[in-house]
Amino acid sequence: MFIPKGVYYEKNIENYELGKKLMQQYREKNVPCFEIENHNNIEEMRTKPNSEFKNMKQNIIIGVRKTHKFVENHKVSDYLVPYTSSRLYCYVFILLLGV
């Protein structure tokens, strides 16, 4: 099981069952958790040098998708969710769909 070095999360993820479950799971494993305003703009991640890229990918980012636009793309999947991460960094992250 993958245990991240850190979890960056939007506060409103705790309004979702999956969000609550994930946060409980990581807190029980004493993974450092950092509240963020927006999963698309994490200052700490944007300002790190490229040499830190490998270490940054060992974090998880949990956020809530604010729009529900899906684009057909049958090359790699049925649909893509556009703009789910910044071009400046790429991590494993979980995106909860907002209502």
N, C-alpha and C positions, 0 to 999 in steps of 0.2 A: 504494500500500500504506500502510495506517495504521501510523504509528510512534508509540507512546504516549510521554507525558512520563515515565511511571514504571510499573513493574510491582510490584504487591503480591501476594505469593504465600505459600501455605502450604508449609512444608517438605516435607510428604509428597507433593506433586505430582510430585516427581522419582522416585517409585515407578511412574510411568505413562509410557509411551512419548510420549504427546502432551505431557505435562508437561515431560519432558526436552527434547523438540524445541522447544517454545515458549521455554523458558528459554535454551537455546543460541542461538536466533534473536535474542532480545532482548539478550542479553549481547554477541553479535557486533556489534550495532548500538550498543553502549555506552549502552543505556537503563538508567537507574538502577533497581535492583531492591531491594525491601524485603521481608524475611521478616516474616510476620505469624502470629499464633496461630490466627486464625479469620477467614474471609472475611466473616462476618456482623457483625463488631465491630472496626472499624478506628478506633481512638481519634483519630488524626490527621484522618480524614475527618469523624467525627461532630462535632468541635469547631470546624470551620471555619465562618465566617459564610456565609449564603446568597449573598452577592455572589461567592463563590469557586466556586459550583456549575458554571459553564461550564468553568473550569480543571480542576476535579476530574473532569469527564467525559472528560478527555483521558488518563486512566490506565486500566490494565487490572488486573483482580483475578482471580487464578487460585486456585481452591480445590477441595477434594474434597467432594462431597455425601456426608453421613454417613447419610442415610436414603434410601429408595427409594420414597417415597410419590408417586404421580402421580394427578392429579385429571382426570377427563374434562371437556373444555371444547371444544365444537365451534364456538364463536363465532370464535375466533382461531387455533386449532390443534386437533389431536386430543387432546393432553394438556397440562397445565400442571404444572410442578414448583413446588409451593407454597413460599413463604418462601425464595426464592433470594436476596433482597437486603433490606436494611433499608429501611424507609420513609423514613429520614433521608437516604439518598443513593441514587443510581442511576447506575451506570456500565456500561461494556462489561465483562463479565467472563466468564471461561470456567470452567465447573464440570465437573470430572472426576467421574465416578461411581465411588465406592469399591466395593470388593467385600465 
